[in-house]
């Protein structure tokens, strides 16, 4: 089997691939025709810990129907969100999730052109997504209890939701950045064109911290083969924080400003844990199972944890 090229999703990398695939929105992937499609179920848990106590917890389950199409020298990826289940503690966060439920379905009915490196080059049904946002912000969101109560309590916050949505859906680059942050797309696309060999590969990943404002975090990602059998190859990715890119004085300043009044303990140490593992079908190149854990933390004081599981299921 010829080697498949590894797919990179570095957020700061510039796309230099030329040539677009022209696809009309009306010809977008029809999920009724299930020939050569793949169905995935995934579960994501997000939690926030303060001084080892859980102060926020959310569980999200989704089911997708996807396909990869080869069109000339380009790859087109189509995805439809078919099921979406969620819960949270505290429960009042579910009110906001209820309000945005329709938008979640609409914005994940998507068709993407990938460049030769597997990065998202173009959103082929961008017009449909923009129209869905307009429909949502004018006809759906205003009627929700969440938005009505928010307008009464804080008009500026309600306006920010609309303004931020306009920024995201009216600009293709901004929407691509949003997709880049989606764990499902990251793992699925990153595994699709991966080299099916045993070489260790080193890359870097840069992103914005969730704990600190306007702080860039840089990781060195090591990708290795765990094992291989007749049908599957098993891969693992481990990220190591590149500490010399961080301004520790700025981290301490923000910690003292935002977190110490609540936690009381002094700043300890910043760290980021990044782990991924997945199983790939050698015949198709498709991922059949994947797991990920991401943890951004101020040791013993404050921590954001994301746990993600993905599996291929029957059509």
C-alpha positions as CSV (number, residue, x, y, z in Angstrom):
1,X,0.0,0.0,0.0
2,X,1.4,3.4,-0.9
3,X,2.1,5.8,1.9
4,X,-0.6,8.3,2.7
5,X,0.7,11.8,3.4
6,X,0.3,13.0,6.9
7,X,-2.3,15.7,7.5
8,X,-1.3,18.8,9.4
9,X,-3.6,21.1,11.3
10,X,-1.2,23.7,12.7
11,X,-3.3,26.7,13.4
12,X,-0.7,29.3,12.5
13,X,0.4,27.7,9.2
14,X,-0.3,29.6,6.0
15,X,-2.1,27.9,3.2
16,X,-0.3,28.2,-0.1
17,X,-2.1,25.6,-2.2
18,X,-3.6,26.9,-5.5
19,X,-6.7,25.7,-7.4
20,X,-10.2,25.6,-6.0
21,X,-12.9,23.0,-6.5
22,X,-16.1,24.6,-7.7
23,X,-19.1,23.1,-6.0
24,X,-22.6,24.6,-6.0
25,X,-24.4,24.6,-2.6
26,X,-27.3,22.8,-4.3
27,X,-25.1,19.9,-5.2
28,X,-23.9,19.5,-1.6
29,X,-23.6,16.0,0.0
30,X,-27.0,14.3,0.3
31,X,-27.0,12.2,3.5
32,X,-29.9,10.1,2.2
33,X,-27.5,8.4,-0.2
34,X,-25.3,6.4,2.2
35,X,-23.1,4.6,-0.3
36,X,-19.4,4.8,0.7
37,X,-20.2,7.0,3.7
38,X,-18.8,6.6,7.3
39,X,-20.7,7.2,10.5
40,X,-18.9,8.3,13.7
41,X,-20.1,8.7,17.2
42,X,-18.0,10.9,19.6
43,X,-18.2,12.0,23.2
44,X,-16.5,15.0,24.6
45,X,-16.3,16.0,28.3
46,X,-15.1,19.5,29.3
47,X,-14.4,20.2,32.9
48,X,-12.9,23.1,35.0
49,X,-11.2,22.4,38.3
50,X,-10.3,24.9,40.9
51,X,-8.1,23.8,43.8
52,X,-8.9,20.2,42.9
53,X,-12.7,20.8,43.0
54,X,-14.9,20.6,39.9
55,X,-16.6,23.9,39.3
56,X,-17.9,23.1,35.8
57,X,-18.6,20.0,33.8
58,X,-20.2,19.5,30.4
59,X,-20.8,16.3,28.4
60,X,-21.5,16.4,24.7
61,X,-22.3,13.5,22.4
62,X,-22.5,13.8,18.7
63,X,-23.1,11.5,15.7
64,X,-21.8,12.4,12.2
65,X,-22.2,11.0,8.7
66,X,-19.1,11.9,6.7
67,X,-17.4,11.2,3.4
68,X,-14.1,11.9,1.6
69,X,-14.2,12.6,-2.1
70,X,-11.3,12.8,-4.5
71,X,-11.8,15.5,-7.1
72,X,-8.9,15.9,-9.4
73,X,-5.9,16.9,-7.2
74,X,-8.1,17.9,-4.3
75,X,-10.0,16.2,-1.5
76,X,-13.5,17.2,-0.5
77,X,-14.7,16.3,2.9
78,X,-18.5,16.4,3.6
79,X,-20.0,16.1,7.1
80,X,-23.5,16.1,8.5
81,X,-24.3,16.3,12.2
82,X,-27.1,13.8,12.7
83,X,-27.5,13.7,16.5
84,X,-26.5,16.0,19.4
85,X,-27.0,15.3,23.1
86,X,-25.6,17.4,26.0
87,X,-25.7,17.9,29.7
88,X,-23.9,20.2,32.1
89,X,-23.3,21.0,35.8
90,X,-24.3,23.6,36.8
91,X,-27.5,23.0,35.0
92,X,-28.2,26.6,34.0
93,X,-25.5,26.3,31.3
94,X,-27.9,23.9,29.5
95,X,-30.2,26.9,28.9
96,X,-27.6,28.4,26.6
97,X,-26.9,25.1,24.9
98,X,-30.6,24.7,24.2
99,X,-30.7,28.2,22.7
100,X,-27.9,27.3,20.2
101,X,-29.0,23.8,19.4
102,X,-30.4,24.6,15.9
103,X,-27.3,26.5,15.0
104,X,-25.1,23.6,16.0
105,X,-26.9,21.3,13.5
106,X,-26.8,23.9,10.7
107,X,-23.2,24.9,11.0
108,X,-22.0,21.3,11.1
109,X,-23.7,20.4,7.8
110,X,-20.5,21.3,5.9
111,X,-18.5,20.7,2.8
112,X,-14.7,21.4,2.9
113,X,-12.0,21.4,0.3
114,X,-8.7,20.2,1.7
115,X,-5.4,21.2,0.3
116,X,-2.6,18.8,-0.6
117,X,-1.4,18.8,3.0
118,X,-4.9,18.1,4.3
119,X,-5.6,21.5,5.8
120,X,-8.9,23.2,5.2
121,X,-8.5,25.4,2.1
122,X,-12.1,26.3,1.3
123,X,-15.6,26.0,2.7
124,X,-17.6,24.9,-0.3
125,X,-21.1,25.6,1.1
126,X,-20.2,28.9,2.8
127,X,-23.3,30.6,1.4
128,X,-25.6,28.1,3.0
129,X,-23.8,28.5,6.3
130,X,-24.1,32.3,6.2
131,X,-27.8,32.0,5.4
132,X,-28.3,29.7,8.3
133,X,-26.7,32.1,10.6
134,X,-28.9,35.0,9.4
135,X,-32.0,32.8,9.9
136,X,-30.8,31.8,13.4
137,X,-30.0,35.3,14.6
138,X,-33.2,36.9,13.2
139,X,-35.8,34.1,13.6
140,X,-34.6,31.5,16.2
141,X,-32.4,33.1,18.8
142,X,-34.6,36.1,19.6
143,X,-37.5,33.8,20.7
144,X,-35.4,31.8,23.1
145,X,-35.7,32.3,26.9
146,X,-32.0,32.5,27.2
147,X,-31.6,35.4,24.8
148,X,-34.6,37.3,26.1
149,X,-33.4,37.1,29.7
150,X,-29.8,38.0,28.6
151,X,-31.1,41.2,26.9
152,X,-32.9,42.2,30.0
153,X,-29.9,41.6,32.2
154,X,-27.1,42.8,29.9
155,X,-27.9,44.3,26.5
156,X,-24.2,44.6,25.6
157,X,-23.6,40.8,26.2
158,X,-26.6,40.0,23.9
159,X,-25.2,42.3,21.2
160,X,-21.8,40.7,21.5
161,X,-23.3,37.3,20.7
162,X,-24.8,38.7,17.4
163,X,-21.6,40.7,16.6
164,X,-19.3,37.7,17.2
165,X,-21.6,35.5,15.1
166,X,-21.5,38.0,12.2
167,X,-17.7,38.1,12.4
168,X,-17.5,34.3,12.3
169,X,-20.0,33.5,9.6
170,X,-19.3,36.4,7.2
171,X,-15.6,35.7,6.9
172,X,-14.4,32.3,5.6
173,X,-11.0,32.6,7.3
174,X,-12.7,33.1,10.7
175,X,-15.0,30.2,10.2
176,X,-12.1,28.0,9.2
177,X,-10.3,29.0,12.4
178,X,-13.4,27.9,14.4
179,X,-13.4,24.5,12.6
180,X,-9.7,24.1,13.3
181,X,-10.5,24.2,17.0
182,X,-13.1,21.4,16.8
183,X,-11.6,18.3,18.3
184,X,-13.7,16.0,16.0
185,X,-12.4,17.6,12.8
186,X,-8.8,17.8,14.1
187,X,-8.6,14.1,14.9
188,X,-10.5,12.8,11.9
189,X,-8.7,15.0,9.3
190,X,-5.4,14.5,11.0
191,X,-5.6,10.7,10.8
192,X,-7.0,10.5,7.2
193,X,-3.8,11.2,5.3
194,X,-1.3,10.1,7.8
195,X,1.8,8.2,6.8
196,X,1.2,4.6,7.4
197,X,4.8,3.9,8.4
198,X,6.7,3.5,11.6
199,X,8.8,6.7,11.5
200,X,8.6,9.1,14.4
201,X,7.4,12.6,13.2
202,X,7.9,15.8,15.0
203,X,5.7,18.9,14.4
204,X,4.7,22.0,16.3
205,X,1.3,23.3,17.3
206,X,0.5,26.9,18.4
207,X,-2.8,28.0,19.9
208,X,-4.2,30.6,22.3
209,X,-4.4,29.7,26.0
210,X,-7.9,29.2,27.6
211,X,-6.6,30.2,31.0
212,X,-4.7,33.4,30.2
213,X,-5.7,36.2,27.9
214,X,-3.8,36.7,24.6
215,X,-1.1,34.2,25.6
216,X,0.1,31.8,22.8
217,X,1.0,28.3,23.8
218,X,3.4,26.2,21.7
219,X,3.8,22.4,21.8
220,X,6.2,20.0,20.2
221,X,4.1,17.1,18.9
222,X,5.7,13.7,18.6
223,X,3.8,11.1,16.5
224,X,4.8,7.4,16.8
225,X,3.5,4.0,15.9
226,X,2.4,1.9,18.9
227,X,1.8,-1.3,17.0
228,X,0.5,-2.8,13.8
229,X,-1.4,-6.0,12.8
230,X,-2.8,-7.3,9.5
231,X,-5.8,-4.9,9.5
232,X,-4.9,-1.9,11.6
233,X,-2.1,0.5,12.5
234,X,-2.1,2.2,15.9
235,X,-0.7,5.7,16.3
236,X,0.0,7.9,19.3
237,X,0.7,11.7,19.6
238,X,2.3,13.3,22.7
239,X,2.7,17.0,23.1
240,X,5.5,18.7,25.1
241,X,5.2,22.3,26.2
242,X,7.9,24.5,24.8
243,X,8.4,26.6,27.9
244,X,10.9,29.1,26.5
245,X,8.2,30.7,24.4
246,X,6.2,31.7,27.5
247,X,6.5,34.9,29.5
248,X,6.3,33.6,33.0
249,X,6.0,37.1,34.5
250,X,2.9,37.7,32.4
251,X,1.4,34.4,33.6
252,X,2.0,35.3,37.2
253,X,0.5,38.8,36.6
254,X,-2.7,37.5,35.1
255,X,-2.9,34.7,37.7
256,X,-2.7,37.2,40.6
257,X,-5.3,39.4,38.9
258,X,-7.9,36.8,37.8
259,X,-7.4,33.6,39.9
260,X,-5.6,34.3,43.2
261,X,-8.5,36.3,44.7
262,X,-10.6,33.2,44.4
263,X,-8.0,30.4,45.0
264,X,-5.8,32.3,47.4
265,X,-2.8,30.1,46.8
266,X,0.2,31.6,45.0
267,X,1.0,30.8,41.4
268,X,2.8,27.4,41.1
269,X,3.6,26.2,37.6
270,X,2.0,26.3,34.2
271,X,1.7,23.2,32.1
272,X,-0.1,21.7,29.2
273,X,-0.8,17.9,28.6
274,X,-1.6,16.8,25.1
275,X,-2.3,13.1,24.3
276,X,-3.9,11.4,21.3
277,X,-4.2,7.8,20.2
278,X,-6.1,6.3,17.3
279,X,-6.6,3.1,15.2
280,X,-6.5,3.3,11.4
281,X,-7.9,0.8,8.9
282,X,-4.9,0.0,6.6
283,X,-7.2,-0.8,3.7
284,X,-9.3,2.4,3.7
285,X,-7.0,4.8,5.6
286,X,-10.0,5.8,7.8
287,X,-9.8,6.1,11.5
288,X,-11.9,3.6,13.3
289,X,-11.3,4.6,16.9
290,X,-9.6,7.6,18.6
291,X,-9.1,9.1,22.0
292,X,-7.7,12.5,23.1
293,X,-6.9,14.2,26.4
294,X,-6.0,17.9,26.6
295,X,-5.2,19.5,30.0
296,X,-4.2,23.1,30.5
297,X,-3.2,23.7,34.1
298,X,-1.7,25.8,36.8
299,X,-0.5,23.0,39.0
300,X,-2.8,22.2,41.9
301,X,-4.7,25.4,41.5
302,X,-6.7,25.6,38.3
303,X,-7.2,23.3,35.3
304,X,-9.2,22.9,32.1
305,X,-9.6,19.3,30.9
306,X,-11.0,18.0,27.6
307,X,-11.5,14.3,27.1
308,X,-12.6,13.1,23.7
309,X,-13.6,9.6,22.4
310,X,-14.4,8.8,18.8
311,X,-15.5,5.5,17.2
312,X,-16.7,4.4,13.8
313,X,-20.2,2.7,13.9
314,X,-22.4,1.0,11.4
315,X,-24.1,3.0,8.7
